[in-house]
Amino acid sequence: MFHWLSEATREEIRHRPQEFLEKTPIQVSCGAEEFFAVAMAYHQIGDAKRAEQAYRMALQKNFCHLPSIYGLAMEAFRRRGGTKDARNLLKRALRMDSKAAEHAIHFQRELKYYLDPKTHGGEVTSIQIWCLQELEFLKKGSLATRFQLGKLLFEKSQMEDAIPYLKEALEDIDRSQEATEYLSYIFEHLYKGEELVEKTLELAEEVPDRSDLFFNLAMVCQHEQKRLDLALHFFYLATQDDPHDPGLRFSLEQACLELIGSYQKSAKAIRENAETHCQLMMAHIYQGSLGVAQHYAERLKEWNFPESFERQRPSTLWSKWLLPDQGLLGKTLREWFSDEGTTNNLVQLFKN
């Protein structure tokens, strides 16, 4: 609550609260602002009793003095057994405050600093969440308070509850990247397999910078799901979103080499398995080895595999991201698999 004080007074109370009290005697003639400054000095040295007295004296001078109401709420939260009084005081302050969203951000952050973990344990985050949820109930929240609420719900492992608040922050350029990181982690926690892919691709449509999102999903597919073939696609999409990041390109190339190497020991399987041919074709396309990739493509066309790329799974990945791709992959597939009379008529697909 120091932000309510002038800069000079704030610095003096922060660093020399006892000296401030010695030179600032409490007098009946003092106004609400002066009593508030004295209360903050007592607050700083940990004398809750005298701090509360000074806040109340400020309210006697001005019963609408918002800083003192917030101050009393803070002291009540710090006091063992004072939660009910604290919540009532905070509700009163938020209702009266025309800048409730701005001040609630300060208040809930200071709670974490001032509440003793030994006394309150894991209760601190719950109190912070309650504070911001009360703001939502009063319809006084802002993008900043809702984003903070989403992060606190995440911290409390209330993952699903956090999603709508974090998604709203995707619209803000200053918060979008951080919100994306939180959502990516939440989705990895909540969903598995194809559902994770589908949910993440839905999220990608709302995210302005998708490279990290795709990269994280590629790593999950590669290491947790053991789906290297699927990981290739997401490494590729990450490079398309940020073509100037050499680390993304390196990860794609390494994954391509790993997949190609994994089939070198099973030449018979490569000859007889259309799905394997398709995976190797994709790996060589992503590598840029188009001559080798075309060799696999010709064999796939003889087998009429796949009957339709659009029906490949996960369906959203193919229909919304890989087939409409304007990079190397999309151009190559359109050139190789759009011959008139074949079931893989990608030209017709794009017209639709």
RODO-2510 file (C-alpha; in nm, 4 decimals, decimal comma):
residues 352
     n   res          X          Y          Z
     1     m     0,0000     0,0000     0,0000
     2     f     0,3053     0,2200    -0,0186
     3     h     0,1903     0,3433    -0,3597
     4     w    -0,0560     0,5758    -0,1838
     5     l     0,2275     0,7682    -0,0192
     6     s     0,4369     1,0397    -0,1807
     7     e     0,7687     0,9150    -0,3154
     8     a     0,9746     1,0899    -0,0450
     9     t     0,7546     0,9622     0,2403
    10     r     0,7439     0,6148     0,0897
    11     e     1,1222     0,5861     0,0768
    12     e     1,1651     0,7194     0,4293
    13     i     0,9112     0,4766     0,5770
    14     r     1,0525     0,1829     0,3826
    15     h     1,4077     0,2404     0,5034
    16     r     1,3779     0,4425     0,8282
    17     p     1,0312     0,3793     0,9744
    18     q     1,1385     0,4345     1,3362
    19     e     1,2945     0,7716     1,2584
    20     f     0,9766     0,8714     1,0755
    21     l     0,7643     0,7866     1,3801
    22     e     0,9928     0,9793     1,6153
    23     k     0,9605     1,2969     1,4139
    24     t     0,5886     1,2577     1,3331
    25     p     0,3920     1,2774     1,6612
    26     i     0,0234     1,1892     1,6431
    27     q    -0,1932     1,4945     1,7113
    28     v    -0,5655     1,5551     1,7029
    29     s    -0,5099     1,8089     1,4267
    30     c    -0,3573     1,5446     1,1952
    31     g    -0,5542     1,4620     0,8837
    32     a    -0,6375     1,1225     0,7356
    33     e    -0,3294     1,1227     0,5113
    34     e    -0,0959     1,1900     0,8058
    35     f    -0,2537     0,9167     1,0181
    36     f    -0,2241     0,6806     0,7226
    37     a     0,1493     0,7538     0,6882
    38     v     0,1991     0,6841     1,0600
    39     a     0,0020     0,3608     1,0260
    40     m     0,2253     0,2524     0,7378
    41     a     0,5351     0,3169     0,9490
    42     y     0,3968     0,0964     1,2274
    43     h     0,3022    -0,1584     0,9614
    44     q     0,6614    -0,1546     0,8386
    45     i     0,8088    -0,2287     1,1805
    46     g     0,5516    -0,5014     1,2440
    47     d     0,3510    -0,3257     1,5171
    48     a     0,0067    -0,4352     1,3981
    49     k    -0,1806    -0,3020     1,7008
    50     r    -0,0591     0,0575     1,6628
    51     a    -0,0947     0,0366     1,2829
    52     e    -0,4637    -0,0555     1,3205
    53     q    -0,5147     0,2274     1,5691
    54     a    -0,3665     0,4794     1,3259
    55     y    -0,5764     0,3466     1,0356
    56     r    -0,8908     0,3830     1,2472
    57     m    -0,7944     0,7377     1,3453
    58     a    -0,7569     0,8164     0,9751
    59     l    -1,1068     0,6803     0,9142
    60     q    -1,2427     0,8950     1,1942
    61     k    -1,1169     1,1924     0,9992
    62     n    -1,2492     1,0554     0,6705
    63     f    -1,4648     0,7435     0,6856
    64     c    -1,4187     0,6980     0,3056
    65     h    -1,0380     0,7004     0,3214
    66     l    -0,9717     0,4011     0,0993
    67     p    -0,5993     0,3525     0,1771
    68     s    -0,6833     0,3081     0,5451
    69     i    -0,9609     0,0564     0,4705
    70     y    -0,7156    -0,1453     0,2598
    71     g    -0,4606    -0,1092     0,5394
    72     l    -0,7016    -0,2420     0,8013
    73     a    -0,7853    -0,5340     0,5745
    74     m    -0,4144    -0,6129     0,5383
    75     e    -0,3583    -0,6070     0,9135
    76     a    -0,6662    -0,8246     0,9690
    77     f    -0,5357    -1,0829     0,7223
    78     r    -0,2036    -1,0854     0,9066
    79     r    -0,3754    -1,1390     1,2398
    80     r    -0,4512    -1,4995     1,3327
    81     g    -0,8268    -1,5523     1,3183
    82     g    -0,8895    -1,2204     1,1441
    83     t    -0,9842    -1,3563     0,8021
    84     k    -1,3576    -1,2840     0,8329
    85     d    -1,2988    -0,9204     0,9351
    86     a    -1,0355    -0,8852     0,6633
    87     r    -1,2691    -1,0061     0,3902
    88     n    -1,5463    -0,7722     0,5011
    89     l    -1,3063    -0,4763     0,5009
    90     l    -1,1670    -0,5671     0,1617
    91     k    -1,5166    -0,6072     0,0144
    92     r    -1,5996    -0,2608     0,1455
    93     a    -1,2866    -0,1111    -0,0109
    94     l    -1,3402    -0,2776    -0,3480
    95     r    -1,7038    -0,1658    -0,3636
    96     m    -1,6105     0,1963    -0,2904
    97     d    -1,2973     0,2128    -0,5047
    98     s    -1,3270     0,3542    -0,8572
    99     k    -0,9793     0,2114    -0,9275
   100     a    -1,0474    -0,1236    -0,7633
   101     a    -0,8739    -0,3299    -1,0338
   102     e    -0,5501    -0,1330    -1,0107
   103     h    -0,5450    -0,1371    -0,6310
   104     a    -0,6445    -0,5041    -0,6040
   105     i    -0,3343    -0,5980    -0,8029
   106     h    -0,1150    -0,4135    -0,5519
   107     f    -0,3051    -0,5511    -0,2539
   108     q    -0,2928    -0,9206    -0,3434
   109     r     0,0774    -0,8974    -0,4306
   110     e     0,1584    -0,7353    -0,0966
   111     l    -0,0384    -1,0081     0,0804
   112     k     0,2179    -1,2620    -0,0353
   113     y     0,4985    -1,0449     0,0967
   114     y     0,3475    -0,9639     0,4342
   115     l     0,1652    -1,2814     0,5374
   116     d     0,3822    -1,5122     0,7457
   117     p     0,4080    -1,8593     0,5828
   118     k     0,4413    -2,0132     0,9309
   119     t     0,1062    -1,8648     1,0325
   120     h    -0,0859    -1,8903     0,7060
   121     g     0,0870    -2,1824     0,5342
   122     g    -0,0614    -2,2515     0,1909
   123     e    -0,3504    -2,0148     0,2601
   124     v    -0,1801    -1,7141     0,1011
   125     t    -0,2567    -1,8100    -0,2587
   126     s    -0,6156    -1,8924    -0,1663
   127     i    -0,6574    -1,5448    -0,0156
   128     q    -0,5063    -1,3845    -0,3254
   129     i    -0,7460    -1,5817    -0,5453
   130     w    -1,0424    -1,4839    -0,3295
   131     c    -0,9433    -1,1169    -0,3557
   132     l    -0,9406    -1,1244    -0,7371
   133     q    -1,2523    -1,3395    -0,7592
   134     e    -1,4359    -1,0859    -0,5417
   135     l    -1,3311    -0,8221    -0,7918
   136     e    -1,4836    -1,0343    -1,0701
   137     f    -1,8046    -1,0735    -0,8672
   138     l    -1,8267    -0,6946    -0,8405
   139     k    -1,7670    -0,6700    -1,2191
   140     k    -1,4678    -0,4436    -1,1589
   141     g    -1,1966    -0,6706    -1,2964
   142     s    -0,9559    -0,5822    -1,5752
   143     l    -0,7404    -0,7797    -1,8167
   144     a    -0,4499    -0,7430    -1,5711
   145     t    -0,6481    -0,8761    -1,2729
   146     r    -0,7935    -1,1651    -1,4728
   147     f    -0,4501    -1,2609    -1,6035
   148     q    -0,3149    -1,2548    -1,2489
   149     l    -0,6118    -1,4640    -1,1356
   150     g    -0,5369    -1,7188    -1,4071
   151     k    -0,1754    -1,7458    -1,2929
   152     l    -0,2768    -1,7896    -0,9294
   153     l    -0,5294    -2,0595    -1,0183
   154     f    -0,2514    -2,2324    -1,2110
   155     e    -0,0250    -2,2049    -0,9065
   156     k    -0,3028    -2,3622    -0,6981
   157     s    -0,3297    -2,6479    -0,9542
   158     q    -0,6812    -2,5386    -1,0526
   159     m    -0,5815    -2,5848    -1,4145
   160     e    -0,9189    -2,5927    -1,5884
   161     d    -1,0413    -2,2878    -1,3950
   162     a    -0,7321    -2,0959    -1,5072
   163     i    -0,7808    -2,1543    -1,8808
   164     p    -1,0450    -1,8862    -1,9632
   165     y    -0,8514    -1,6140    -1,7785
   166     l    -0,5237    -1,7044    -1,9473
   167     k    -0,6894    -1,7296    -2,2886
   168     e    -0,8213    -1,3767    -2,2541
   169     a    -0,4623    -1,2553    -2,2090
   170     l    -0,3687    -1,3934    -2,5525
   171     e    -0,5266    -1,0810    -2,7004
   172     d    -0,2725    -0,8591    -2,5244
   173     i     0,0678    -0,8271    -2,6898
   174     d     0,2498    -0,7791    -2,3586
   175     r     0,0982    -1,0879    -2,1954
   176     s     0,0436    -1,3196    -2,4899
   177     q     0,3743    -1,5076    -2,4757
   178     e     0,3547    -1,5718    -2,1009
   179     a    -0,0094    -1,6774    -2,1272
   180     t     0,0813    -1,9172    -2,4087
   181     e     0,3492    -2,0799    -2,1929
   182     y     0,1034    -2,1325    -1,9084
   183     l    -0,1637    -2,2729    -2,1410
   184     s     0,0832    -2,5035    -2,3135
   185     y     0,1813    -2,6529    -1,9776
   186     i    -0,1818    -2,6826    -1,8666
   187     f    -0,2810    -2,8655    -2,1846
   188     e     0,0108    -3,1063    -2,1460
   189     h    -0,1145    -3,1755    -1,7939
   190     l    -0,4834    -3,2153    -1,8803
   191     y    -0,4750    -3,3936    -2,2151
   192     k    -0,2918    -3,6827    -2,3750
   193     g    -0,2433    -3,8283    -2,7218
   194     e    -0,4576    -3,6984    -3,0056
   195     e    -0,6736    -3,4930    -2,7684
   196     l    -0,3643    -3,2951    -2,6651
   197     v    -0,2844    -3,2328    -3,0310
   198     e    -0,6392    -3,1216    -3,1126
   199     k    -0,6631    -2,8907    -2,8100
   200     t    -0,3228    -2,7367    -2,8762
   201     l    -0,4042    -2,6752    -3,2418
   202     e    -0,7261    -2,5023    -3,1379
   203     l    -0,5154    -2,2845    -2,9097
   204     a    -0,2681    -2,2150    -3,1911
   205     e    -0,5436    -2,0420    -3,3880
   206     e    -0,5683    -1,7843    -3,1070
   207     v    -0,1953    -1,7361    -3,0456
   208     p    -0,0019    -1,4709    -3,2429
   209     d     0,3417    -1,6339    -3,1901
   210     r     0,3092    -2,0100    -3,2284
   211     s     0,6712    -2,1235    -3,2566
   212     d     0,7167    -2,2068    -2,8858
   213     l     0,3750    -2,3719    -2,8718
   214     f     0,4560    -2,6001    -3,1653
   215     f     0,8052    -2,6707    -3,0351
   216     n     0,6753    -2,7734    -2,6919
   217     l     0,4179    -3,0017    -2,8524
   218     a     0,6873    -3,1560    -3,0731
   219     m     0,8973    -3,2353    -2,7659
   220     v     0,5990    -3,3988    -2,5944
   221     c     0,5251    -3,6101    -2,9024
   222     q     0,8888    -3,7099    -2,9357
   223     h     0,9768    -3,7923    -2,5757
   224     e     0,6526    -3,8665    -2,3908
   225     q     0,4267    -4,0083    -2,6604
   226     k     0,7144    -4,1716    -2,8518
   227     r     0,5595    -4,0438    -3,1770
   228     l     0,8608    -3,9128    -3,3623
   229     d     0,6654    -3,9100    -3,6896
   230     l     0,4164    -3,6707    -3,5309
   231     a     0,6903    -3,4624    -3,3693
   232     l     0,8388    -3,3907    -3,7146
   233     h     0,5246    -3,2060    -3,8196
   234     f     0,5313    -2,9783    -3,5159
   235     f     0,9030    -2,9078    -3,5449
   236     y     0,8318    -2,8095    -3,9059
   237     l     0,5393    -2,5836    -3,8126
   238     a     0,7597    -2,4186    -3,5477
   239     t     1,0236    -2,3388    -3,8124
   240     q     0,7555    -2,1989    -4,0417
   241     d     0,6339    -1,9677    -3,7686
   242     d     0,9864    -1,8497    -3,6837
   243     p     1,2142    -1,9236    -3,9820
   244     h     1,5001    -1,7171    -3,8372
   245     d     1,5515    -1,9340    -3,5288
   246     p     1,8418    -2,1730    -3,6036
   247     g     1,7600    -2,3801    -3,2949
   248     l     1,4210    -2,4762    -3,4343
   249     r     1,5721    -2,5772    -3,7668
   250     f     1,8374    -2,7839    -3,5901
   251     s     1,5728    -2,9659    -3,3837
   252     l     1,3787    -3,0478    -3,7005
   253     e     1,6849    -3,1809    -3,8787
   254     q     1,7895    -3,3936    -3,5821
   255     a     1,4401    -3,5420    -3,5537
   256     c     1,4419    -3,6220    -3,9279
   257     l     1,7769    -3,8004    -3,8962
   258     e     1,6517    -3,9944    -3,5955
   259     l     1,3408    -4,1168    -3,7779
   260     i     1,5323    -4,2077    -4,0942
   261     g     1,7973    -4,3879    -3,8890
   262     s     1,5358    -4,5862    -3,6977
   263     y     1,4208    -4,7525    -4,0229
   264     q     1,7622    -4,8255    -4,1694
   265     k     1,7807    -5,1539    -3,9764
   266     s     1,4507    -5,2782    -4,1176
   267     a     1,4797    -5,2564    -4,4953
   268     k     1,2067    -5,5170    -4,5502
   269     a     0,9582    -5,3183    -4,3442
   270     i     1,0364    -5,0121    -4,5533
   271     r     0,9747    -5,2014    -4,8772
   272     e     0,6428    -5,3455    -4,7677
   273     n     0,4887    -5,0864    -4,5368
   274     a     0,3111    -4,7893    -4,6975
   275     e     0,2847    -4,6023    -4,3676
   276     t     0,6612    -4,6258    -4,3242
   277     h     0,7115    -4,4975    -4,6786
   278     c     0,4907    -4,2003    -4,5973
   279     q     0,6841    -4,1168    -4,2799
   280     l     1,0164    -4,1379    -4,4614
   281     m     0,8854    -3,9238    -4,7454
   282     m     0,7830    -3,6555    -4,4957
   283     a     1,1176    -3,6715    -4,3152
   284     h     1,3106    -3,6233    -4,6396
   285     i     1,0823    -3,3372    -4,7472
   286     y     1,1452    -3,1623    -4,4160
   287     q     1,5183    -3,2226    -4,4617
   288     g     1,5072    -3,0757    -4,8096
   289     s     1,6141    -3,4048    -4,9724
   290     l     1,3427    -3,3851    -5,2352
   291     g     1,4957    -3,6380    -5,4734
   292     v     1,4869    -3,9140    -5,2114
   293     a     1,1451    -3,8001    -5,0901
   294     q     1,0029    -3,8224    -5,4433
   295     h     1,1189    -4,1829    -5,4687
   296     y     0,8949    -4,2684    -5,1708
   297     a     0,6148    -4,0533    -5,3131
   298     e     0,6087    -4,2474    -5,6420
   299     r     0,5778    -4,5767    -5,4547
   300     l     0,2957    -4,4331    -5,2404
   301     k     0,1037    -4,3303    -5,5505
   302     e     0,1350    -4,6829    -5,6875
   303     w    -0,0203    -4,8093    -5,3643
   304     n    -0,2742    -4,5250    -5,3689
   305     f    -0,1644    -4,4379    -5,0142
   306     p    -0,2924    -4,2487    -4,8389
   307     e    -0,6342    -4,2507    -4,9999
   308     s    -0,6680    -3,8909    -4,8833
   309     f    -0,4208    -3,6781    -4,6930
   310     e    -0,7162    -3,4907    -4,5480
   311     r    -0,8239    -3,8104    -4,3714
   312     q    -0,4871    -3,8582    -4,2078
   313     r    -0,4886    -3,8278    -3,8321
   314     p    -0,4853    -3,6136    -3,6341
   315     s    -0,7365    -3,4690    -3,8771
   316     t    -0,7068    -3,1046    -3,7666
   317     l    -0,3302    -3,1141    -3,8087
   318     w    -0,3614    -3,2171    -4,1718
   319     s    -0,6706    -3,0260    -4,2773
   320     k    -0,5912    -2,6914    -4,1111
   321     w    -0,2126    -2,6793    -4,0906
   322     l    -0,0155    -2,9194    -4,3095
   323     l    -0,2222    -2,9252    -4,6300
   324     p    -0,2782    -2,5464    -4,6473
   325     d     0,0942    -2,4908    -4,5775
   326     q     0,2523    -2,2387    -4,8121
   327     g     0,6038    -2,3574    -4,7385
   328     l     0,8080    -2,6486    -4,8705
   329     l     0,5698    -2,9194    -4,7475
   330     g     0,2495    -2,7784    -4,8928
   331     k     0,4053    -2,6923    -5,2268
   332     t     0,5655    -3,0365    -5,2586
   333     l     0,2506    -3,2311    -5,1746
   334     r     0,0451    -3,0247    -5,4178
   335     e     0,2984    -3,0853    -5,6934
   336     w     0,3332    -3,4595    -5,6351
   337     f    -0,0174    -3,5650    -5,5349
   338     s    -0,2534    -3,3481    -5,7371
   339     d    -0,2504    -3,5400    -6,0643
   340     e    -0,5818    -3,5466    -6,2429
   341     g    -0,7783    -3,8642    -6,1741
   342     t    -0,6106    -3,9578    -5,8455
   343     t    -0,7915    -3,9696    -5,5127
   344     n    -0,5216    -3,7479    -5,3617
   345     n    -0,6377    -3,4481    -5,5603
   346     l    -0,5018    -3,1728    -5,3371
   347     v    -0,5809    -2,9043    -5,5936
   348     q    -0,9493    -2,9880    -5,5639
   349     l    -0,9114    -3,0048    -5,1880
   350     f    -0,7813    -2,6483    -5,1709
   351     k    -1,0574    -2,5235    -5,3984
   352     n    -1,3044    -2,6591    -5,1457
***
